[in-house]
Amino acid sequence: MKKAIIGISAAVIWLICVILFAVAAKSGSGAEHQFTVLTVKEDAVKDYNTMPVFKQLAEDTGIEVHWIYNTSTQYSNNTDPVGIKGIDAIYHSGFSNLKLYDYGRRGRIVAIDDYLRVMPNFSKILKERPDIQEALKSPDGHIYSLPRVEEMGLKAYPNMLYLNKKWVEKLINDSDKELPAGVSLTAADLVDGLDLSRNQFKAILQKFNEYDMDGDGSTNNEVPLAFVSGNWQGNESDLIASFGVPENREHKTIVDGKITFTVEDEKWFTAVCELADWNQKGLIRSSSFTQTDSDFLARGQDGRYGSFYWWEKDTVLDKTKRDDYIIVLPLKDDDGNRYVGVSNELEVEKGACVVLDACEDKEGLLSYFDKFFEPDYSAQLNYGSIQSGAFLSQKVNGKLIPNDNHGEQSADDFRMKNAPYGVVYLTKEVWENNVQMETRASLRLENIDKYVKPYTFKVADSFATSIPNLNYTQEELISLNTYESSLSNNIASWFATSITGGATPTRESWQNLLTTNKNSLDTVKSINQAAYDRYVAATQGN
């Protein structure tokens, strides 16, 4: 009881502080147009109020925004953030389709499409991109949030497999070590695009686990294969896909125009059994199913991963270790085939920003946010301002040029500290005409096109595809809210327990998973299929 009282008191104090901070911010400014916006920001990210990009926006618009903050933990613990007094909008709202519709239909957040007359940039986007317009609509046809649009062609393929070539060279050259039977490699073979079957890869991992590969006198601290299970990138999906299923972290994709759950495929169950064997043999650690991406990145810096899945090696490894790793092609199955699935990570994201009905000057604030869609502002919001060093100060042929040199800190560290992210509009047209991609992003695209994308799962002439931003009816949203979350949790729990539980998963337990969740599986598939069919009909020819 005492703990509960303390918790409630802390929450009340926090809410009072947010309200007082917002009121003080409004009363203390001399600007003609003043707004207070709540945003979700971690402590390591710089204060938005000091960021040059927002100072420039204030000069260009004559509108001053004061930013106040929640950490992600504080924000997730607030059951009704739109009820906070003294704020005009929420940036990084992260609201689900159902929450957007619920807040919107009750008039607690603004229907942005009612204010397009003061939003020329956003209006143009909706006119030129009916697919984006369709993606943003709620069941009543209104748009209740501003989007984040970052089209680079990367998100569908969030994994590449890297192998420690220095460790393989030790197996080749050291007299007290040896390559596994059935693996014939020379040092000259150890370049990007290494061709291995899943069985050969497993045999190499077994050697990594058996020997003291890092030479520190212990065989216990090498990690043969690392990933972050269920993460949006660097997950185990491509390993499972090597068994012939179009896997992604949601276990849900489109094949030949049909919504498909991979968990219902016999090959998926076979893959889970094999991963359980890898876990029992020490080739993958149980920590891969519990660690955060921050844990994974911190542990990878010293080069003790024998192999790992991630988008790029530079983020995972210290600069002195990056040349030690090469890209492995998607692993071949027993018949010599390679498969990768595609993720459902969307390049058009809802919920980047909502404006509250309590805002006294909705037109003024929305005209301010409309500037975010301009190429120069979108680039700086996404990567950091010109003044902070994210881009060169001079354009080249009319394009902003990224500064790839951030000293000792990584590009990710720099970006996380200096860029507010959120509402941006960076499309293929923008990359071609206004902003040059970071060198690492261009390289990532080249590597995906060369080493990953050609092996996208295919049935006859139909490739697996991502599930786009779908429009749901009110009834469908309510049903998905009822079934989807519990289904996802049930699959994730069975998946992790079956692999790390110390025993081979039984067919009976898998069939029980499917039987117990049959209604949820059928309902979610049916709703998504209907929504997808409507999406195709609405966007045909565009």
C-alpha positions as a printed NumPy array, in Angstrom:
array([[  0.   ,   0.   ,   0.   ],
       [  2.846,   2.363,   0.909],
       [  4.558,   1.67 ,  -2.427],
       [  1.318,   2.368,  -4.278],
       [  0.897,   5.739,  -2.499],
       [  4.495,   6.678,  -3.289],
       [  3.971,   5.722,  -6.974],
       [  0.77 ,   7.762,  -7.237],
       [  2.426,  10.739,  -5.546],
       [  5.361,  10.595,  -7.939],
       [  3.015,  10.51 , -10.918],
       [  1.055,  13.512,  -9.588],
       [  4.261,  15.489,  -8.974],
       [  5.484,  14.673, -12.504],
       [  2.179,  15.796, -14.042],
       [  2.218,  19.057, -12.056],
       [  5.793,  19.729, -13.199],
       [  4.85 ,  19.185, -16.853],
       [  1.885,  21.568, -16.528],
       [  3.892,  24.27 , -14.73 ],
       [  6.75 ,  23.906, -17.213],
       [  4.359,  24.327, -20.132],
       [  2.595,  27.348, -18.609],
       [  5.887,  28.991, -17.681],
       [  7.222,  28.443, -21.18 ],
       [  4.234,  30.183, -22.737],
       [  4.196,  33.119, -20.336],
       [  7.957,  33.656, -20.463],
       [  8.308,  34.121, -24.211],
       [  7.955,  37.355, -26.132],
       [  7.104,  35.741, -29.469],
       [  3.835,  36.625, -31.158],
       [  2.937,  33.005, -31.832],
       [  3.855,  30.614, -29.013],
       [  3.175,  26.917, -28.63 ],
       [  4.216,  24.187, -26.233],
       [  4.81 ,  20.726, -27.672],
       [  5.424,  17.555, -25.699],
       [  7.885,  15.167, -27.304],
       [  9.311,  11.781, -26.408],
       [ 13.075,  12.163, -25.981],
       [ 15.776,  10.278, -24.129],
       [ 18.287,  12.119, -21.971],
       [ 21.189,  11.565, -24.399],
       [ 19.417,  13.558, -27.135],
       [ 20.14 ,  17.285, -27.131],
       [ 17.529,  19.764, -25.971],
       [ 15.285,  20.522, -28.947],
       [ 15.071,  24.135, -27.773],
       [ 18.791,  24.59 , -28.488],
       [ 18.849,  22.782, -31.852],
       [ 19.725,  25.147, -34.731],
       [ 17.085,  23.636, -37.011],
       [ 14.298,  24.747, -34.674],
       [ 15.834,  28.188, -34.228],
       [ 15.877,  28.558, -38.   ],
       [ 12.26 ,  27.408, -38.209],
       [ 11.292,  30.082, -35.674],
       [ 13.014,  32.743, -37.798],
       [ 11.378,  31.552, -41.018],
       [  7.861,  31.22 , -39.627],
       [  7.686,  33.796, -36.847],
       [  6.34 ,  30.982, -34.687],
       [  8.035,  29.888, -31.505],
       [  7.642,  26.372, -30.178],
       [  8.815,  25.422, -26.725],
       [  9.592,  21.75 , -26.335],
       [  9.019,  19.782, -23.157],
       [  9.909,  16.141, -22.704],
       [  8.954,  12.686, -21.599],
       [ 11.322,   9.764, -21.727],
       [  9.877,   6.737, -23.489],
       [  9.233,   5.128, -20.085],
       [  7.396,   8.172, -18.732],
       [  5.351,   8.458, -21.899],
       [  4.373,   4.797, -22.034],
       [  3.192,   4.996, -18.417],
       [  0.833,   7.88 , -19.204],
       [ -2.54 ,   6.426, -20.094],
       [ -3.926,   9.693, -21.504],
       [ -1.165,  11.987, -22.806],
       [ -3.585,  14.186, -24.758],
       [ -5.109,  15.133, -21.414],
       [ -1.968,  16.929, -20.231],
       [ -2.837,  20.577, -19.589],
       [ -0.874,  23.324, -21.261],
       [  0.39 ,  21.464, -24.337],
       [ -0.672,  22.063, -27.923],
       [  0.684,  18.967, -29.67 ],
       [  2.512,  15.696, -29.132],
       [  5.552,  14.919, -31.263],
       [  6.553,  11.254, -31.608],
       [  3.07 ,  10.36 , -30.384],
       [  3.377,   6.779, -31.616],
       [ -0.394,   6.38 , -31.507],
       [ -1.82 ,   3.207, -33.012],
       [ -4.503,   3.272, -35.701],
       [ -7.154,   2.619, -33.085],
       [ -5.913,   5.298, -30.703],
       [ -5.686,   7.881, -33.492],
       [ -9.242,   7.13 , -34.524],
       [-10.527,   7.054, -30.972],
       [ -8.976,  10.404, -30.047],
       [ -9.98 ,  11.883, -33.406],
       [-13.631,  10.861, -33.458],
       [-14.033,  12.234, -29.92 ],
       [-12.549,  15.551, -31.003],
       [ -9.543,  15.395, -28.712],
       [ -7.028,  15.652, -31.552],
       [ -7.355,  17.671, -34.731],
       [ -8.501,  16.346, -38.092],
       [ -5.538,  17.706, -40.039],
       [ -7.288,  17.442, -43.401],
       [ -9.608,  20.241, -42.228],
       [ -6.633,  22.629, -42.256],
       [ -4.969,  21.872, -45.596],
       [ -5.567,  25.475, -46.709],
       [ -2.648,  26.521, -44.43 ],
       [ -0.497,  23.51 , -45.321],
       [  0.649,  23.84 , -48.952],
       [  3.458,  21.297, -48.619],
       [  1.323,  18.598, -47.039],
       [ -1.558,  19.31 , -49.445],
       [  0.764,  18.805, -52.397],
       [  1.972,  15.49 , -50.982],
       [ -1.573,  14.177, -50.583],
       [ -2.439,  15.241, -54.128],
       [  0.652,  13.723, -55.732],
       [  0.802,  10.594, -53.579],
       [ -2.649,   8.986, -53.219],
       [ -0.955,   5.976, -51.632],
       [  0.209,   8.175, -48.753],
       [ -3.203,   9.793, -48.472],
       [ -4.82 ,   6.373, -48.348],
       [ -2.34 ,   5.16 , -45.733],
       [ -3.04 ,   8.07 , -43.382],
       [ -6.83 ,   7.902, -43.364],
       [ -8.827,   6.734, -40.366],
       [-12.126,   4.837, -40.759],
       [-14.089,   8.093, -40.98 ],
       [-11.878,   9.346, -43.813],
       [-10.041,  11.931, -41.709],
       [ -6.281,  12.257, -41.226],
       [ -5.458,  12.668, -37.546],
       [ -1.663,  12.637, -37.574],
       [  1.292,  13.953, -39.532],
       [  3.465,  11.237, -41.06 ],
       [  7.115,  10.362, -41.229],
       [  8.076,   9.433, -44.809],
       [ 11.597,   8.132, -45.445],
       [ 11.773,   6.166, -48.668],
       [ 15.192,   4.64 , -49.206],
       [ 14.352,   1.058, -50.104],
       [ 16.153,  -0.228, -47.022],
       [ 13.557,  -1.194, -44.448],
       [ 12.256,  -4.253, -46.29 ],
       [ 15.661,  -5.928, -45.822],
       [ 16.826,  -5.213, -42.25 ],
       [ 19.421,  -7.991, -41.969],
       [ 22.796,  -8.875, -43.385],
       [ 24.907, -11.745, -42.117],
       [ 28.508, -10.908, -41.165],
       [ 31.249, -13.443, -40.44 ],
       [ 34.537, -12.953, -38.569],
       [ 37.037, -13.775, -41.309],
       [ 39.991, -13.487, -38.905],
       [ 38.596, -16.381, -36.921],
       [ 38.049, -18.405, -40.096],
       [ 41.645, -17.647, -41.125],
       [ 42.764, -19.107, -37.795],
       [ 40.87 , -22.29 , -38.594],
       [ 42.64 , -22.378, -41.958],
       [ 46.158, -21.517, -40.814],
       [ 46.671, -22.473, -37.153],
       [ 48.145, -25.925, -36.64 ],
       [ 46.129, -26.492, -33.448],
       [ 42.824, -25.678, -35.182],
       [ 41.085, -26.9  , -38.307],
       [ 38.18 , -26.204, -40.601],
       [ 35.188, -28.476, -40.106],
       [ 34.669, -31.418, -42.422],
       [ 32.817, -30.437, -45.572],
       [ 34.059, -26.851, -45.537],
       [ 36.81 , -26.089, -48.03 ],
       [ 37.909, -22.482, -47.77 ],
       [ 41.098, -20.572, -48.44 ],
       [ 42.034, -17.095, -47.242],
       [ 41.33 , -15.829, -50.764],
       [ 37.678, -16.952, -50.429],
       [ 37.083, -14.702, -47.42 ],
       [ 35.561, -11.682, -49.147],
       [ 32.091, -10.113, -49.18 ],
       [ 29.556, -12.457, -50.76 ],
       [ 30.93 , -15.634, -49.168],
       [ 28.915, -18.653, -50.318],
       [ 27.967, -21.064, -47.5  ],
       [ 25.211, -23.569, -46.899],
       [ 23.396, -23.483, -43.575],
       [ 25.083, -26.743, -42.574],
       [ 28.539, -25.379, -43.434],
       [ 27.822, -22.226, -41.479],
       [ 26.677, -24.264, -38.483],
       [ 29.859, -26.353, -38.628],
       [ 31.996, -23.193, -38.604],
       [ 30.067, -21.875, -35.595],
       [ 30.72 , -25.149, -33.778],
       [ 34.466, -24.599, -34.267],
       [ 34.126, -21.024, -33.002],
       [ 32.476, -22.428, -29.884],
       [ 35.059, -25.167, -29.417],
       [ 38.276, -23.134, -29.693],
       [ 39.711, -20.044, -27.994],
       [ 39.242, -17.906, -31.059],
       [ 40.06 , -14.525, -29.497],
       [ 43.236, -15.862, -27.86 ],
       [ 42.519, -14.734, -24.316],
       [ 42.927, -18.202, -22.803],
       [ 39.197, -18.886, -22.431],
       [ 36.726, -20.669, -24.664],
       [ 33.739, -19.291, -22.777],
       [ 33.452, -15.709, -23.989],
       [ 33.256, -16.194, -27.736],
       [ 29.756, -15.715, -29.162],
       [ 29.475, -17.807, -32.351],
       [ 26.275, -16.125, -33.66 ],
       [ 24.581, -13.011, -32.269],
       [ 21.344, -11.204, -33.096],
       [ 18.504,  -9.378, -31.345],
       [ 15.423, -11.568, -31.511],
       [ 12.309,  -9.735, -32.625],
       [ 14.147,  -6.455, -33.174],
       [ 13.244,  -4.375, -36.225],
       [ 16.75 ,  -5.014, -37.58 ],
       [ 19.473,  -7.537, -36.819],
       [ 16.999, -10.298, -35.987],
       [ 16.955, -14.03 , -36.732],
       [ 14.393, -13.863, -39.56 ],
       [ 16.81 , -14.594, -42.409],
       [ 18.161, -17.648, -40.61 ],
       [ 14.628, -19.02 , -40.357],
       [ 13.941, -17.996, -43.964],
       [ 16.773, -20.317, -45.035],
       [ 14.366, -23.187, -44.329],
       [ 12.082, -21.955, -47.13 ],
       [  9.632, -19.59 , -45.422],
       [  9.208, -15.83 , -46.055],
       [  9.981, -14.95 , -42.441],
       [ 10.004, -11.545, -40.761],
       [  9.761, -10.525, -37.122],
       [  5.949, -10.388, -37.265],
       [  5.772, -13.831, -38.939],
       [  3.293, -12.213, -41.344],
       [  3.717, -11.288, -45.   ],
       [  2.028, -11.208, -48.407],
       [  2.655, -14.   , -50.907],
       [  0.837, -14.036, -54.231],
       [ -1.58 , -11.393, -52.974],
       [ -2.514, -13.37 , -49.85 ],
       [ -1.822, -12.479, -46.213],
       [  0.241, -15.344, -44.806],
       [  1.406, -16.353, -41.325],
       [  4.712, -18.216, -41.443],
       [  4.063, -19.894, -38.081],
       [  1.514, -22.148, -39.794],
       [  4.15 , -23.552, -42.159],
       [  5.735, -26.927, -41.375],
       [  9.094, -25.493, -42.443],
       [  8.816, -22.802, -39.783],
       [  8.444, -25.464, -37.098],
       [ 11.473, -27.296, -38.52 ],
       [ 13.463, -24.054, -38.278],
       [ 12.494, -23.568, -34.627],
       [ 13.633, -27.118, -33.833],
       [ 16.984, -26.444, -35.522],
       [ 17.504, -23.171, -33.657],
       [ 16.794, -24.996, -30.414],
       [ 19.594, -27.39 , -31.317],
       [ 21.921, -24.454, -32.04 ],
       [ 21.076, -22.987, -28.661],
       [ 21.723, -26.271, -26.858],
       [ 25.105, -26.55 , -28.597],
       [ 26.061, -23.005, -27.574],
       [ 26.084, -21.613, -31.112],
       [ 23.487, -18.987, -30.244],
       [ 23.14 , -17.685, -26.707],
       [ 19.845, -17.405, -24.866],
       [ 20.726, -13.717, -24.366],
       [ 19.936, -13.173, -28.059],
       [ 16.269, -13.61 , -27.096],
       [ 16.331, -11.183, -24.17 ],
       [ 18.917,  -8.502, -24.977],
       [ 18.111,  -5.033, -26.275],
       [ 19.741,  -3.615, -29.358],
       [ 21.85 ,  -1.407, -27.05 ],
       [ 23.113,  -4.523, -25.235],
       [ 23.918,  -6.175, -28.541],
       [ 25.824,  -3.177, -29.884],
       [ 27.821,  -2.701, -26.68 ],
       [ 28.872,  -6.37 , -26.587],
       [ 29.912,  -6.354, -30.229],
       [ 32.451,  -3.553, -30.099],
       [ 35.463,  -5.693, -29.153],
       [ 34.984,  -8.218, -31.968],
       [ 33.983, -11.282, -29.944],
       [ 31.115, -12.161, -32.24 ],
       [ 31.957, -14.972, -34.605],
       [ 29.06 , -13.793, -36.744],
       [ 26.058, -11.555, -36.394],
       [ 22.977, -10.216, -38.155],
       [ 22.678,  -6.432, -38.554],
       [ 22.182,  -3.816, -41.239],
       [ 25.82 ,  -2.785, -41.332],
       [ 28.966,  -3.753, -39.458],
       [ 30.172,  -0.212, -38.716],
       [ 27.468,   0.289, -36.096],
       [ 28.289,  -2.96 , -34.297],
       [ 32.088,  -2.941, -34.302],
       [ 34.859,  -0.701, -33.078],
       [ 36.734,   0.95 , -35.956],
       [ 39.729,  -1.337, -35.405],
       [ 37.587,  -4.467, -35.893],
       [ 35.491,  -3.619, -38.959],
       [ 37.885,  -5.049, -41.535],
       [ 37.773,  -8.398, -39.719],
       [ 34.21 ,  -9.123, -40.929],
       [ 32.743, -10.014, -44.321],
       [ 29.212, -10.368, -45.694],
       [ 27.85 , -13.898, -46.117],
       [ 25.184, -14.537, -48.744],
       [ 21.828, -15.802, -47.411],
       [ 22.509, -19.372, -46.355],
       [ 21.696, -22.159, -48.811],
       [ 19.303, -24.906, -47.798],
       [ 19.881, -28.605, -48.467],
       [ 18.738, -28.175, -52.08 ],
       [ 21.031, -25.224, -52.746],
       [ 18.296, -22.571, -52.588],
       [ 18.533, -19.247, -50.766],
       [ 15.614, -17.339, -49.262],
       [ 15.016, -14.103, -47.397],
       [ 11.702, -12.645, -46.334],
       [ 10.756,  -8.975, -46.344],
       [  9.92 ,  -6.953, -43.264],
       [  6.765,  -4.959, -42.632],
       [  8.723,  -1.927, -41.426],
       [  6.954,   0.902, -43.203],
       [  8.527,   3.823, -45.006],
       [  5.315,   5.78 , -44.415],
       [  4.642,   5.932, -40.679],
       [  1.574,   7.31 , -38.971],
       [  1.525,   9.005, -35.604],
       [  4.65 ,  11.149, -35.928],
       [  2.769,  14.182, -34.618],
       [ -0.755,  15.026, -33.437],
       [ -2.224,  18.44 , -32.664],
       [ -4.563,  18.677, -29.697],
       [ -8.01 ,  20.195, -29.912],
       [ -7.008,  22.302, -26.9  ],
       [ -4.568,  24.24 , -29.117],
       [ -5.928,  27.783, -29.442],
       [ -4.295,  28.481, -32.817],
       [ -4.476,  25.242, -34.769],
       [ -3.837,  26.927, -38.102],
       [ -0.704,  28.621, -36.815],
       [  0.805,  25.444, -35.396],
       [ -0.068,  23.34 , -38.439],
       [  1.443,  25.944, -40.755],
       [  4.632,  25.618, -38.668],
       [  4.675,  21.821, -38.939],
       [  4.013,  22.106, -42.672],
       [  7.542,  23.495, -43.081],
       [  8.903,  20.154, -41.852],
       [  7.996,  18.621, -45.224],
       [ 10.38 ,  20.907, -47.152],
       [ 13.511,  19.016, -48.29 ],
       [ 16.13 ,  21.085, -46.436],
       [ 14.196,  20.959, -43.191],
       [ 13.338,  17.268, -43.557],
       [ 17.019,  16.447, -44.06 ],
       [ 18.126,  18.399, -40.993],
       [ 15.341,  17.031, -38.815],
       [ 16.344,  13.519, -39.845],
       [ 20.129,  13.746, -39.591],
       [ 21.06 ,  16.898, -37.692],
       [ 21.415,  20.535, -38.654],
       [ 23.942,  22.063, -41.012],
       [ 25.312,  24.074, -38.079],
       [ 25.821,  20.937, -35.976],
       [ 27.946,  19.363, -38.712],
       [ 25.478,  16.889, -40.2  ],
       [ 25.869,  18.441, -43.657],
       [ 28.475,  20.516, -45.426],
       [ 27.711,  24.229, -45.228],
       [ 27.67 ,  24.626, -49.015],
       [ 25.308,  22.8  , -51.339],
       [ 26.64 ,  21.039, -54.418],
       [ 24.463,  21.292, -57.522],
       [ 21.58 ,  22.328, -55.321],
       [ 21.861,  19.32 , -53.004],
       [ 22.677,  19.116, -49.32 ],
       [ 25.787,  16.969, -48.902],
       [ 26.173,  14.856, -45.727],
       [ 29.288,  15.223, -43.625],
       [ 30.48 ,  11.662, -43.02 ],
       [ 33.237,  12.676, -40.593],
       [ 31.986,  12.894, -37.018],
       [ 35.323,  12.369, -35.308],
       [ 35.552,   9.602, -32.736],
       [ 31.801,   9.176, -32.391],
       [ 29.936,   6.946, -34.798],
       [ 27.459,   8.323, -37.311],
       [ 24.672,   6.713, -35.285],
       [ 25.832,   8.351, -32.038],
       [ 26.017,  11.748, -33.722],
       [ 22.603,  11.371, -35.29 ],
       [ 20.919,  10.152, -32.106],
       [ 22.174,  13.216, -30.221],
       [ 21.596,  15.87 , -32.876],
       [ 18.527,  14.851, -34.883],
       [ 14.946,  15.075, -33.57 ],
       [ 13.609,  12.685, -36.27 ],
       [  9.805,  12.626, -36.399],
       [  7.958,  14.422, -39.208],
       [ 10.03 ,  14.309, -42.418],
       [  9.444,  13.821, -46.132],
       [ 12.406,  12.158, -47.848],
       [ 11.372,  10.359, -51.035],
       [ 13.193,   9.075, -54.083],
       [ 12.551,  12.428, -55.751],
       [ 14.085,  14.282, -52.797],
       [ 17.179,  12.063, -52.825],
       [ 17.574,  12.647, -56.547],
       [ 17.155,  16.425, -56.469],
       [ 17.661,  17.899, -53.007],
       [ 19.632,  15.729, -50.592],
       [ 22.489,  13.298, -51.076],
       [ 22.317,  10.102, -49.036],
       [ 24.893,   9.373, -46.383],
       [ 27.754,   7.28 , -47.729],
       [ 26.881,   4.44 , -45.365],
       [ 23.246,   4.445, -46.549],
       [ 24.346,   4.279, -50.183],
       [ 26.706,   1.423, -49.355],
       [ 23.958,  -0.345, -47.457],
       [ 21.695,  -0.098, -50.505],
       [ 24.45 ,  -1.451, -52.749],
       [ 25.052,  -4.388, -50.416],
       [ 21.352,  -5.186, -50.124],
       [ 20.892,  -5.057, -53.897],
       [ 23.934,  -7.269, -54.434],
       [ 23.869,  -9.744, -51.564],
       [ 20.311,  -9.921, -50.165],
       [ 17.462,  -8.676, -52.371],
       [ 18.009, -11.156, -55.242],
       [ 17.05 , -13.98 , -52.867],
       [ 13.638, -12.638, -51.86 ],
       [ 11.234, -15.521, -51.238],
       [  9.346, -16.395, -54.399],
       [  6.445, -18.672, -55.309],
       [  6.063, -19.173, -59.056],
       [  6.309, -15.614, -60.398],
       [  5.221, -13.919, -57.164],
       [  7.668, -12.491, -54.613],
       [  6.911, -12.054, -50.931],
       [  6.04 ,  -8.415, -50.255],
       [  5.654,  -6.161, -47.242],
       [  2.227,  -5.393, -45.851],
       [  1.589,  -1.71 , -46.648],
       [ -0.12 ,   0.871, -44.466],
       [ -3.66 ,  -0.431, -44.499],
       [ -6.949,   1.316, -43.852],
       [ -9.324,  -0.404, -41.44 ],
       [-12.966,   0.103, -40.588],
       [-13.923,   0.873, -37.013],
       [-15.094,  -2.692, -36.474],
       [-11.856,  -4.065, -37.912],
       [ -9.738,  -1.848, -35.679],
       [-11.618,  -3.031, -32.607],
       [-11.216,  -6.681, -33.63 ],
       [ -7.499,  -6.253, -34.302],
       [ -7.101,  -4.583, -30.928],
       [ -8.771,  -7.608, -29.376],
       [ -6.834, -10.331, -31.164],
       [ -3.567,  -9.032, -32.595],
       [ -1.617,  -8.126, -29.452],
       [ -2.372, -11.363, -27.609],
       [ -1.582, -13.384, -30.742],
       [  1.771, -11.668, -31.13 ],
       [  2.612, -12.22 , -27.459],
       [  1.605, -15.886, -27.59 ],
       [  3.749, -16.575, -30.653],
       [  6.742, -14.686, -29.22 ],
       [  6.525, -16.519, -25.91 ],
       [  6.254, -19.969, -27.519],
       [  9.033, -19.146, -29.975],
       [ 11.582, -18.001, -27.36 ],
       [ 10.713, -20.719, -24.85 ],
       [ 10.878, -23.466, -27.468],
       [ 14.359, -22.398, -28.583],
       [ 15.908, -21.612, -25.201],
       [ 14.056, -24.125, -23.02 ],
       [ 16.77 , -26.791, -23.231],
       [ 14.739, -29.401, -25.092],
       [ 13.664, -30.031, -28.669],
       [ 10.239, -28.504, -29.339],
       [  7.54 , -31.103, -29.836],
       [  5.12 , -31.17 , -32.721],
       [  2.344, -31.432, -30.148],
       [  3.339, -28.09 , -28.568],
       [  3.452, -26.401, -31.975],
       [  0.05 , -27.807, -32.962],
       [ -1.285, -26.645, -29.616],
       [  0.007, -23.116, -30.355],
       [ -1.855, -23.116, -33.667],
       [ -5.026, -24.668, -32.27 ],
       [ -5.199, -22.35 , -29.268],
       [ -4.69 , -19.292, -31.46 ],
       [ -6.669, -20.441, -34.517],
       [ -9.449, -17.909, -34.077],
       [ -6.935, -15.077, -33.687],
       [ -4.891, -16.22 , -36.691],
       [ -7.964, -16.535, -38.902],
       [ -9.425, -13.211, -37.744],
       [ -6.212, -11.225, -38.204],
       [ -5.626, -12.762, -41.642],
       [ -9.192, -12.111, -42.741],
       [ -9.198,  -8.469, -41.607],
       [ -5.82 ,  -7.734, -43.166],
       [ -6.803,  -9.466, -46.389],
       [ -9.937,  -7.368, -46.704],
       [ -8.013,  -4.175, -45.948],
       [ -5.268,  -5.127, -48.399],
       [ -7.785,  -5.829, -51.164],
       [ -9.287,  -2.371, -50.575],
       [ -5.811,  -0.82 , -50.621],
       [ -5.006,  -2.419, -53.966],
       [ -8.31 ,  -1.227, -55.423],
       [ -7.758,   2.325, -54.13 ],
       [ -4.178,   2.649, -55.376],
       [ -4.31 ,   0.748, -58.667],
       [ -2.477,   2.588, -61.393],
       [ -0.753,   4.975, -58.961]])
